[in-house]
Amino acid sequence: RSVAVPDKVQRLVALGPGAMRLVAYLGAADRVVGIEEFERRMSRDVYERPYASTLSEAFRELPVVGAGGPGVLPDFEQLLMCRPDLIVAVSMEPSQLDNIQAKTGVPAVYLSYGALGVWRDEARRSLALLGELLGEGQRAAAINAYLAAAEEDLKERTETLEASERPAAYFGGISYKGAHGLTSTEAGYPPARLARVRNLADSLETTGHFFIDKEQILLWNPDFIFIDTGSRSILDDDFQKNGEFYRLLKAAESGQVFSVLPYNYYNTNIELALLNAYFIGKCVYPEQFSDVDIEEKAREIMAVFLGVRPEQEIPAYRTLRFPATGPVEW
């Protein structure tokens, strides 16, 4: 599509899963003049969507232009009342953007994260394009460069390890269109792939997110287990009913069950996927990651992506324990 956009964009609306995140990465949240109901309702979920930490109280009071969600069209009347200079959208078809543009007279630009994952080429290009549109090209380039350097750093730490030196890990409780229990897993789990950790789900003939039988987890009896904190309440309930199952796991007995933050929440939290990779690498390959302090790494990553250095305690990256009595110790 060929879209004519103004030289300076001062008034912006971001539609669809992850569009607002890309705007926040570029430090342009203060230019947003209308928001989706989903963004308003979830604007304080700092550790499920870290970009929420960049959103002011004024952001939460902005007019709502639609419900939000993949492919959900906005309320055209509300959108027009916001008088945006530019609309950017993720998870919408080009025909939908043409429709929005025709009915509002406002240029509407397509952005994409690519297939669900960490940082596909489409996402790099989309961030660069958005940076150009908003006059934040240098910041977009800096984020892309940082991520490329981090990916190379992760690769170099473990690339010389033989297959026999790579312990098996299971990644459970994966958040995908909502929270799930331990049997929710993912083949090609991006943080594991970045850290070059052997993901047991990759051994099955499937791709992406899926559910697995508990018996299969016992058969695998993995050396390491990583659990998405998005599933905490579901796992807590299941442990109360099936505590013996958890205590049978080798990883639970050896203290090798850990919590990680959900990297998917209204599309991909790029910064959390990267932070998860460093934590997973440090747990599985302590020698290769001995110089990595996870709290400091979190501050570094958040500063690059969001311009903030979180000081509050991170509700993850801990050892989980399954006692004979009482709840899970997170």
C-alpha positions in Angstrom: 0.0 0.0 0.0 1.1 3.5 -0.7 0.1 5.9 2.1 0.8 9.6 2.3 1.6 10.7 5.9 2.3 14.2 7.3 5.9 15.3 7.9 5.2 15.6 11.6 2.9 13.3 13.5 1.7 14.9 16.8 -1.6 13.1 17.2 -1.6 9.3 17.0 -3.9 6.3 17.5 -2.5 2.7 17.7 -4.9 -0.2 17.0 -4.5 -4.0 17.5 -2.3 -6.3 19.5 1.1 -4.8 20.1 0.7 -1.6 18.2 0.8 0.5 21.4 3.8 -1.4 22.6 5.8 -0.3 19.5 4.8 3.3 20.1 5.9 3.0 23.7 9.3 1.6 22.7 9.8 4.8 20.7 8.9 7.0 23.6 5.9 8.4 21.8 3.0 7.4 24.1 2.4 11.1 24.9 1.3 11.6 21.3 -1.5 9.1 21.5 -4.9 10.7 21.5 -7.3 7.7 21.6 -6.9 4.2 23.0 -8.5 0.8 22.8 -10.6 -0.4 25.8 -8.2 -3.3 26.2 -5.3 -0.8 26.6 -7.2 1.3 29.1 -8.3 -1.7 31.2 -4.8 -3.3 31.3 -2.7 -0.2 31.5 -1.3 -1.1 34.9 0.0 -4.6 34.2 3.6 -3.6 34.4 5.1 -7.1 34.5 2.7 -8.7 32.0 3.1 -5.7 29.6 6.1 -3.7 30.8 5.3 -0.8 28.4 2.5 0.0 30.8 5.2 1.5 33.0 5.6 4.3 30.5 1.9 5.2 30.4 0.7 8.2 32.4 -2.5 8.8 34.3 -3.5 11.1 31.4 -3.2 8.1 29.0 -5.7 6.2 31.0 -8.2 9.1 30.7 -8.0 9.2 26.9 -11.1 8.6 24.7 -11.8 5.0 23.9 -11.9 4.3 20.1 -12.8 0.6 20.2 -12.6 -2.6 22.1 -9.3 -3.8 20.7 -8.2 -7.2 19.6 -7.0 -8.9 16.4 -8.8 -7.5 13.3 -11.4 -5.6 15.4 -12.4 -2.4 13.7 -12.6 0.8 15.8 -15.6 3.0 16.4 -15.2 5.4 13.4 -17.1 8.3 15.1 -15.0 8.1 18.2 -11.9 7.8 16.1 -12.8 11.0 14.1 -13.4 12.9 17.3 -9.8 12.3 18.4 -8.5 14.0 15.3 -5.4 11.9 14.8 -2.7 12.7 12.3 -1.9 9.0 11.8 -3.3 5.6 12.6 -1.1 2.6 13.0 -2.4 -0.9 13.3 -1.3 -4.5 13.9 -3.2 -7.7 13.1 -5.5 -6.0 10.5 -5.9 -6.9 6.9 -4.9 -4.3 4.3 -8.5 -4.0 3.2 -9.5 -3.1 6.8 -6.9 -0.3 6.8 -8.2 0.9 3.5 -11.7 1.0 5.0 -10.5 2.9 8.0 -8.6 5.4 5.9 -11.5 5.9 3.5 -14.0 6.5 6.3 -11.8 8.8 8.4 -9.6 10.5 5.9 -6.6 9.7 8.2 -3.6 7.8 6.9 -3.6 4.3 8.3 -0.3 2.3 8.3 0.2 -1.4 8.6 2.6 -2.8 11.2 3.5 -6.4 12.0 5.4 -8.5 14.5 5.6 -11.3 12.0 4.8 -14.9 13.2 4.5 -15.1 17.0 8.0 -15.1 18.4 10.7 -12.9 19.6 11.8 -10.4 16.9 11.0 -11.4 13.4 12.3 -9.3 10.4 8.8 -7.9 10.0 8.9 -6.5 13.6 12.4 -5.0 13.0 11.1 -3.3 9.8 7.9 -2.2 11.5 9.8 -0.5 14.3 12.1 1.2 11.9 9.2 2.4 9.8 7.3 3.7 12.8 10.5 5.4 13.9 10.7 7.1 10.6 7.1 8.2 10.7 7.4 9.6 14.2 10.8 11.2 13.8 12.3 8.6 16.2 14.5 6.8 13.7 17.6 6.9 15.9 15.8 5.3 18.8 14.3 2.6 16.6 17.8 1.8 15.2 19.3 1.7 18.7 16.7 -0.9 19.9 17.2 -3.0 16.8 21.0 -2.9 17.2 20.8 -3.7 20.9 18.6 -6.8 20.3 20.9 -8.0 17.5 23.9 -7.7 19.8 22.1 -9.5 22.6 21.1 -12.3 20.3 24.8 -12.6 19.2 25.9 -12.6 22.8 23.5 -15.4 23.8 24.7 -17.4 20.8 28.4 -17.0 21.6 28.0 -18.1 25.2 26.9 -21.6 24.3 27.7 -22.2 20.6 30.7 -24.5 21.5 28.8 -26.8 23.7 28.2 -30.3 22.3 24.7 -31.8 22.2 25.5 -34.0 25.2 26.2 -30.9 27.2 22.8 -29.4 26.7 20.4 -30.5 29.4 16.7 -31.1 28.6 14.2 -28.6 29.8 10.4 -28.4 29.8 8.6 -25.0 29.5 5.1 -25.1 31.0 2.2 -22.9 32.0 2.8 -21.0 28.8 0.5 -18.0 28.4 -1.3 -18.1 25.0 -4.5 -16.2 24.6 -4.9 -16.5 28.3 -3.4 -18.3 31.3 -3.0 -22.1 31.4 -1.6 -24.8 33.6 1.6 -26.9 33.6 0.5 -28.9 30.5 0.5 -25.7 28.3 3.8 -25.8 26.4 5.4 -24.5 23.2 7.6 -26.0 20.5 10.1 -23.5 19.4 9.8 -21.5 22.6 11.7 -18.4 21.6 13.6 -17.7 24.9 14.8 -21.3 25.0 15.9 -21.0 21.3 17.8 -17.8 22.0 19.6 -19.4 25.0 20.2 -22.6 22.9 18.6 -24.8 25.5 17.1 -28.1 24.5 13.3 -27.8 24.6 11.6 -31.2 25.0 8.5 -29.9 23.2 10.7 -29.6 20.1 11.0 -33.4 20.0 7.4 -33.9 19.1 5.9 -33.5 15.6 4.2 -30.2 16.2 4.9 -26.5 16.2 3.9 -23.5 18.3 1.7 -23.7 21.3 -0.1 -26.9 22.4 -1.2 -28.9 25.4 0.5 -32.1 26.5 -0.5 -35.0 28.8 0.9 -34.9 32.3 2.1 -38.5 31.8 4.4 -37.3 29.0 6.0 -34.8 31.4 6.7 -37.7 33.8 8.1 -39.8 31.0 10.5 -37.0 30.0 11.3 -36.3 33.6 13.2 -33.1 32.5 16.4 -31.8 34.2 14.9 -28.3 34.3 11.4 -27.0 34.3 10.4 -23.3 33.7 6.9 -22.1 34.5 5.3 -19.0 33.2 4.0 -16.9 36.1 0.9 -16.0 34.1 -0.3 -19.5 35.1 0.4 -19.1 38.8 -3.2 -19.3 40.1 -4.0 -22.3 37.9 -0.9 -24.1 38.9 -1.5 -23.3 42.6 -5.0 -24.8 42.3 -3.7 -27.9 40.5 -1.0 -28.5 43.1 -3.6 -28.5 45.9 -5.3 -31.4 44.1 -2.3 -33.2 42.5 0.6 -32.4 44.7 2.2 -35.8 44.5 2.6 -35.5 40.7 4.7 -32.4 41.1 6.9 -34.0 43.8 7.6 -36.9 41.5 9.4 -34.7 39.1 13.2 -35.0 39.1 13.5 -31.2 38.6 11.3 -30.5 41.6 13.4 -32.8 43.8 16.7 -31.2 42.8 15.4 -27.6 43.0 15.5 -27.0 39.3 12.0 -25.6 38.8 12.0 -21.9 38.0 9.5 -19.1 37.3 9.7 -16.8 34.2 7.6 -13.9 33.1 5.0 -14.3 30.3 6.6 -13.1 27.0 3.2 -13.0 25.2 0.5 -10.7 26.3 -1.4 -8.8 23.6 1.4 -9.8 21.3 5.1 -10.3 22.1 6.8 -8.5 25.0 10.2 -8.4 23.2 12.0 -7.3 26.3 10.7 -10.1 28.4 11.5 -12.7 25.8 15.0 -11.5 25.9 15.2 -11.3 29.7 13.7 -14.8 29.9 16.5 -16.1 27.6 19.2 -14.7 29.8 17.6 -16.2 33.0 17.1 -19.6 31.3 20.7 -19.6 30.1 22.0 -18.7 33.6 20.0 -21.6 35.2 21.0 -24.2 32.6 24.5 -23.0 31.9 25.7 -21.3 35.1 29.4 -21.3 34.0 28.7 -19.6 30.7 26.4 -17.0 32.3 28.3 -16.5 35.5 28.8 -12.8 34.8 25.0 -12.1 34.3 23.1 -10.6 37.2 19.4 -10.9 36.2 18.2 -7.9 38.1 20.8 -5.7 36.5 20.1 -7.3 33.1 16.4 -6.4 33.6 17.3 -2.8 34.3 19.5 -2.7 31.3 16.9 -4.2 28.9 14.0 -2.1 30.2 16.2 1.1 29.9 16.9 0.3 26.2 13.3 -0.7 25.3 11.3 1.6 27.5 13.6 4.3 28.9 12.9 3.2 32.5 15.0 1.2 35.0 12.6 -0.8 37.2 13.4 -0.7 40.9 10.5 -2.8 42.2 11.0 -6.5 42.8 10.4 -8.7 39.8 7.7 -11.4 40.5 9.6 -14.2 38.8 13.1 -15.6 38.1 12.9 -17.7 41.3 13.1 -21.3 42.3 9.7 -23.0 42.9 9.3 -25.5 45.6 6.5 -28.1 46.1 6.3 -28.9 49.8 4.5 -31.9 51.3 2.0 -29.5 53.0 1.0 -26.0 52.1 1.0 -24.1 48.8 3.6 -23.8 46.1 6.5 -21.6 47.2 7.1 -19.1 44.4 
